[in-house]
Amino acid sequence: MHIETLERRTHSISLTPLIDVVFILLVFFMLATSFTDWRPITLATGTSEAAPGETPPAVVRVDADGTLHYNGSASRDTRSLAQTLNAAIEAGNVSAVIVQPEAEATLDVTVGALDALAGAGVAPMSLATGAKADRP
């Protein structure tokens, strides 16, 4: 008696769905990840008045559109303004920089100005609120 045996088929596992899932995860993480360089902005705290012999601070006003005003001139170029402020601080003409946002200035515009000045190396800085700082 002859018994027929069927050949067993070998099952192969396809890697295509696994590669698809890995590719989708890769695309998701690439799109969801922020590559922004986060760094702290160092601000001086305290509200002490300047001593009579001490040099006055420089007041930089921030408009709603992000324009910076210093010494009667308006500028959107933070690098040149930062160079001017750093030179004044090194020369001893300015003791610190006070950033004063206008009433219409939003938080992102104000923080953008602070970040740009801090990134350019302006220090020490403080943030004025309200009408406490004098306008130039």
Secondary structure, DSSP 8 states (H G I E B T S, - for coil): ---------------HHHHHHHHHHHHHHHHH-------------------TTS---EEEEE-TTS-EEETTEEES-HHHHHHHHHHHHHHTS-S-EEEEE-TT--HHHHHHHHHHHHHTT--SEEE--TT-S---
